[in-house]
Amino acid sequence: MSEKKTLTVKLVRSPIGCRADHRATVVGLGLRKLNSTKTLEDTPAVRGMINKIAYLVQVL
């Protein structure tokens, strides 16, 4: 069995003042405070969430 691919995502802009669904997407990815990072499985759903809030996050 091969290893699952992962993405590391970092929150670099505050979601304060953003649309409510964008804030919910940040929470859904497991990001809490500025500069927090999360390692996530590389799936189409996660990629779509990252794409939606690309202006708030950085993929490391």
N, CA, C and O atoms as CSV, one atom per row, in Angstrom:
chain,resi,resn,atom,element,x,y,z
A,1,MET,N,N,0.840,-1.195,0.000
A,1,MET,CA,C,0.000,0.000,0.000
A,1,MET,C,C,0.876,1.247,0.000
A,1,MET,O,O,1.814,1.344,0.792
A,2,SER,N,N,0.583,2.195,-0.875
A,2,SER,CA,C,1.416,3.389,-0.987
A,2,SER,C,C,0.998,4.430,0.053
A,2,SER,O,O,-0.112,4.408,0.584
A,3,GLU,N,N,1.935,5.340,0.319
A,3,GLU,CA,C,1.644,6.413,1.262
A,3,GLU,C,C,0.648,7.383,0.652
A,3,GLU,O,O,0.645,7.607,-0.559
A,4,LYS,N,N,-0.193,7.954,1.495
A,4,LYS,CA,C,-1.156,8.937,1.009
A,4,LYS,C,C,-0.459,10.283,0.856
A,4,LYS,O,O,0.374,10.657,1.682
A,5,LYS,N,N,-0.802,11.001,-0.197
A,5,LYS,CA,C,-0.218,12.315,-0.435
A,5,LYS,C,C,-0.851,13.308,0.529
A,5,LYS,O,O,-2.031,13.204,0.864
A,6,THR,N,N,-0.050,14.272,0.970
A,6,THR,CA,C,-0.556,15.274,1.909
A,6,THR,C,C,-0.198,16.673,1.435
A,6,THR,O,O,0.709,16.868,0.626
A,7,LEU,N,N,-0.934,17.635,1.962
A,7,LEU,CA,C,-0.680,19.055,1.732
A,7,LEU,C,C,-0.568,19.730,3.092
A,7,LEU,O,O,-1.328,19.408,4.006
A,8,THR,N,N,0.360,20.654,3.234
A,8,THR,CA,C,0.455,21.448,4.451
A,8,THR,C,C,-0.059,22.844,4.126
A,8,THR,O,O,0.433,23.502,3.209
A,9,VAL,N,N,-1.049,23.284,4.884
A,9,VAL,CA,C,-1.710,24.564,4.643
A,9,VAL,C,C,-1.478,25.480,5.833
A,9,VAL,O,O,-1.582,25.048,6.981
A,10,LYS,N,N,-1.161,26.752,5.563
A,10,LYS,CA,C,-0.905,27.731,6.612
A,10,LYS,C,C,-1.846,28.914,6.433
A,10,LYS,O,O,-2.005,29.422,5.322
A,11,LEU,N,N,-2.472,29.356,7.525
A,11,LEU,CA,C,-3.366,30.512,7.488
A,11,LEU,C,C,-2.518,31.781,7.588
A,11,LEU,O,O,-1.889,32.021,8.618
A,12,VAL,N,N,-2.497,32.598,6.524
A,12,VAL,CA,C,-1.626,33.776,6.500
A,12,VAL,C,C,-2.387,35.100,6.542
A,12,VAL,O,O,-1.778,36.151,6.743
A,13,ARG,N,N,-3.714,35.067,6.354
A,13,ARG,CA,C,-4.529,36.276,6.474
A,13,ARG,C,C,-5.705,35.981,7.374
A,13,ARG,O,O,-6.208,34.858,7.410
A,14,SER,N,N,-6.142,36.992,8.099
A,14,SER,CA,C,-7.253,36.815,9.024
A,14,SER,C,C,-8.575,36.688,8.276
A,14,SER,O,O,-8.830,37.432,7.330
A,15,PRO,N,N,-9.415,35.745,8.699
A,15,PRO,CA,C,-10.733,35.622,8.070
A,15,PRO,C,C,-11.745,36.635,8.590
A,15,PRO,O,O,-12.899,36.623,8.161
A,16,ILE,N,N,-11.335,37.514,9.510
A,16,ILE,CA,C,-12.241,38.550,10.003
A,16,ILE,C,C,-12.594,39.471,8.839
A,16,ILE,O,O,-11.710,39.935,8.120
A,17,GLY,N,N,-13.860,39.729,8.658
A,17,GLY,CA,C,-14.317,40.601,7.581
A,17,GLY,C,C,-14.565,39.870,6.279
A,17,GLY,O,O,-14.992,40.479,5.299
A,18,CYS,N,N,-14.306,38.573,6.255
A,18,CYS,CA,C,-14.562,37.773,5.062
A,18,CYS,C,C,-15.986,37.248,5.092
A,18,CYS,O,O,-16.688,37.373,6.095
A,19,ARG,N,N,-16.398,36.663,3.990
A,19,ARG,CA,C,-17.725,36.060,3.917
A,19,ARG,C,C,-17.832,34.916,4.919
A,19,ARG,O,O,-16.845,34.248,5.226
A,20,ALA,N,N,-19.027,34.703,5.416
A,20,ALA,CA,C,-19.256,33.683,6.437
A,20,ALA,C,C,-18.895,32.289,5.931
A,20,ALA,O,O,-18.353,31.478,6.681
A,21,ASP,N,N,-19.193,32.008,4.663
A,21,ASP,CA,C,-18.859,30.669,4.154
A,21,ASP,C,C,-17.350,30.488,4.010
A,21,ASP,O,O,-16.862,29.360,4.084
A,22,HIS,N,N,-16.609,31.562,3.809
A,22,HIS,CA,C,-15.153,31.461,3.752
A,22,HIS,C,C,-14.589,31.216,5.148
A,22,HIS,O,O,-13.646,30.441,5.308
A,23,ARG,N,N,-15.163,31.872,6.163
A,23,ARG,CA,C,-14.739,31.607,7.541
A,23,ARG,C,C,-15.019,30.160,7.908
A,23,ARG,O,O,-14.203,29.516,8.568
A,24,ALA,N,N,-16.171,29.641,7.484
A,24,ALA,CA,C,-16.530,28.255,7.769
A,24,ALA,C,C,-15.559,27.292,7.077
A,24,ALA,O,O,-15.246,26.232,7.619
A,25,THR,N,N,-15.089,27.652,5.902
A,25,THR,CA,C,-14.128,26.814,5.183
A,25,THR,C,C,-12.800,26.772,5.930
A,25,THR,O,O,-12.167,25.719,6.006
A,26,VAL,N,N,-12.369,27.908,6.484
A,26,VAL,CA,C,-11.134,27.950,7.282
A,26,VAL,C,C,-11.261,26.997,8.467
A,26,VAL,O,O,-10.346,26.222,8.745
A,27,VAL,N,N,-12.395,27.055,9.163
A,27,VAL,CA,C,-12.627,26.168,10.306
A,27,VAL,C,C,-12.685,24.716,9.846
A,27,VAL,O,O,-12.174,23.824,10.522
A,28,GLY,N,N,-13.307,24.484,8.700
A,28,GLY,CA,C,-13.417,23.134,8.168
A,28,GLY,C,C,-12.070,22.515,7.844
A,28,GLY,O,O,-11.907,21.298,7.930
A,29,LEU,N,N,-11.110,23.338,7.476
A,29,LEU,CA,C,-9.756,22.843,7.208
A,29,LEU,C,C,-8.974,22.625,8.497
A,29,LEU,O,O,-7.882,22.057,8.470
A,30,GLY,N,N,-9.524,23.072,9.627
A,30,GLY,CA,C,-8.854,22.873,10.914
A,30,GLY,C,C,-7.890,23.970,11.274
A,30,GLY,O,O,-7.044,23.789,12.150
A,31,LEU,N,N,-8.000,25.115,10.611
A,31,LEU,CA,C,-7.110,26.246,10.908
A,31,LEU,C,C,-7.786,27.159,11.923
A,31,LEU,O,O,-8.969,27.474,11.795
A,32,ARG,N,N,-7.027,27.582,12.933
A,32,ARG,CA,C,-7.615,28.391,13.994
A,32,ARG,C,C,-7.040,29.802,14.019
A,32,ARG,O,O,-7.737,30.762,13.693
A,33,LYS,N,N,-5.777,29.932,14.403
A,33,LYS,CA,C,-5.161,31.243,14.536
A,33,LYS,C,C,-4.275,31.546,13.332
A,33,LYS,O,O,-3.955,30.651,12.550
A,34,LEU,N,N,-3.885,32.801,13.189
A,34,LEU,CA,C,-2.948,33.183,12.146
A,34,LEU,C,C,-1.664,32.370,12.287
A,34,LEU,O,O,-1.224,32.084,13.401
A,35,ASN,N,N,-1.079,32.008,11.181
A,35,ASN,CA,C,0.161,31.230,11.096
A,35,ASN,C,C,0.009,29.797,11.592
A,35,ASN,O,O,1.008,29.090,11.727
A,36,SER,N,N,-1.224,29.348,11.869
A,36,SER,CA,C,-1.400,27.949,12.232
A,36,SER,C,C,-1.294,27.099,10.964
A,36,SER,O,O,-1.696,27.529,9.883
A,37,THR,N,N,-0.755,25.907,11.108
A,37,THR,CA,C,-0.584,25.022,9.965
A,37,THR,C,C,-1.329,23.719,10.224
A,37,THR,O,O,-1.563,23.335,11.370
A,38,LYS,N,N,-1.689,23.059,9.155
A,38,LYS,CA,C,-2.388,21.783,9.239
A,38,LYS,C,C,-1.937,20.940,8.061
A,38,LYS,O,O,-1.857,21.429,6.934
A,39,THR,N,N,-1.643,19.675,8.320
A,39,THR,CA,C,-1.297,18.741,7.262
A,39,THR,C,C,-2.546,17.938,6.931
A,39,THR,O,O,-3.102,17.254,7.791
A,40,LEU,N,N,-2.983,18.026,5.679
A,40,LEU,CA,C,-4.232,17.414,5.245
A,40,LEU,C,C,-3.986,16.443,4.106
A,40,LEU,O,O,-3.010,16.570,3.368
A,41,GLU,N,N,-4.867,15.487,3.972
A,41,GLU,CA,C,-4.789,14.529,2.874
A,41,GLU,C,C,-5.125,15.244,1.563
A,41,GLU,O,O,-6.024,16.083,1.516
A,42,ASP,N,N,-4.404,14.907,0.517
A,42,ASP,CA,C,-4.595,15.554,-0.789
A,42,ASP,C,C,-5.766,14.893,-1.516
A,42,ASP,O,O,-5.591,13.907,-2.231
A,43,THR,N,N,-6.965,15.452,-1.320
A,43,THR,CA,C,-8.168,14.946,-1.981
A,43,THR,C,C,-8.801,16.080,-2.783
A,43,THR,O,O,-8.501,17.246,-2.528
A,44,PRO,N,N,-9.661,15.769,-3.736
A,44,PRO,CA,C,-10.338,16.833,-4.489
A,44,PRO,C,C,-11.144,17.768,-3.596
A,44,PRO,O,O,-11.228,18.963,-3.878
A,45,ALA,N,N,-11.740,17.244,-2.523
A,45,ALA,CA,C,-12.526,18.084,-1.616
A,45,ALA,C,C,-11.637,19.106,-0.907
A,45,ALA,O,O,-11.988,20.282,-0.811
A,46,VAL,N,N,-10.495,18.652,-0.417
A,46,VAL,CA,C,-9.573,19.553,0.276
A,46,VAL,C,C,-9.009,20.569,-0.702
A,46,VAL,O,O,-8.883,21.746,-0.367
A,47,ARG,N,N,-8.670,20.130,-1.903
A,47,ARG,CA,C,-8.163,21.069,-2.917
A,47,ARG,C,C,-9.187,22.150,-3.235
A,47,ARG,O,O,-8.830,23.316,-3.401
A,48,GLY,N,N,-10.467,21.766,-3.321
A,48,GLY,CA,C,-11.523,22.736,-3.581
A,48,GLY,C,C,-11.659,23.743,-2.462
A,48,GLY,O,O,-11.875,24.930,-2.709
A,49,MET,N,N,-11.532,23.271,-1.218
A,49,MET,CA,C,-11.613,24.180,-0.067
A,49,MET,C,C,-10.445,25.168,-0.078
A,49,MET,O,O,-10.623,26.357,0.186
A,50,ILE,N,N,-9.249,24.661,-0.387
A,50,ILE,CA,C,-8.069,25.528,-0.446
A,50,ILE,C,C,-8.229,26.548,-1.570
A,50,ILE,O,O,-7.882,27.718,-1.404
A,51,ASN,N,N,-8.751,26.108,-2.708
A,51,ASN,CA,C,-8.947,27.006,-3.840
A,51,ASN,C,C,-9.937,28.115,-3.501
A,51,ASN,O,O,-9.771,29.256,-3.931
A,52,LYS,N,N,-10.957,27.777,-2.734
A,52,LYS,CA,C,-11.992,28.742,-2.355
A,52,LYS,C,C,-11.417,29.873,-1.505
A,52,LYS,O,O,-11.811,31.029,-1.660
A,53,ILE,N,N,-10.489,29.543,-0.610
A,53,ILE,CA,C,-9.928,30.550,0.292
A,53,ILE,C,C,-8.439,30.765,0.022
A,53,ILE,O,O,-7.655,30.983,0.945
A,54,ALA,N,N,-8.067,30.700,-1.244
A,54,ALA,CA,C,-6.645,30.803,-1.639
A,54,ALA,C,C,-6.030,32.134,-1.200
A,54,ALA,O,O,-4.820,32.209,-0.988
A,55,TYR,N,N,-6.840,33.177,-1.063
A,55,TYR,CA,C,-6.314,34.484,-0.674
A,55,TYR,C,C,-6.035,34.562,0.833
A,55,TYR,O,O,-5.451,35.541,1.296
A,56,LEU,N,N,-6.440,33.553,1.596
A,56,LEU,CA,C,-6.203,33.529,3.047
A,56,LEU,C,C,-5.107,32.551,3.459
A,56,LEU,O,O,-4.530,32.685,4.538
A,57,VAL,N,N,-4.817,31.574,2.610
A,57,VAL,CA,C,-3.904,30.503,3.000
A,57,VAL,C,C,-2.704,30.415,2.058
A,57,VAL,O,O,-2.691,30.989,0.970
A,58,GLN,N,N,-1.703,29.677,2.520
A,58,GLN,CA,C,-0.514,29.398,1.733
A,58,GLN,C,C,-0.265,27.898,1.821
A,58,GLN,O,O,-0.301,27.326,2.911
A,59,VAL,N,N,-0.015,27.264,0.695
A,59,VAL,CA,C,0.293,25.835,0.686
A,59,VAL,C,C,1.795,25.693,0.747
A,59,VAL,O,O,2.519,26.197,-0.111
A,60,LEU,N,N,2.257,24.994,1.781
A,60,LEU,CA,C,3.703,24.847,1.991
A,60,LEU,C,C,4.216,23.580,1.335
A,60,LEU,O,O,5.410,23.288,1.405
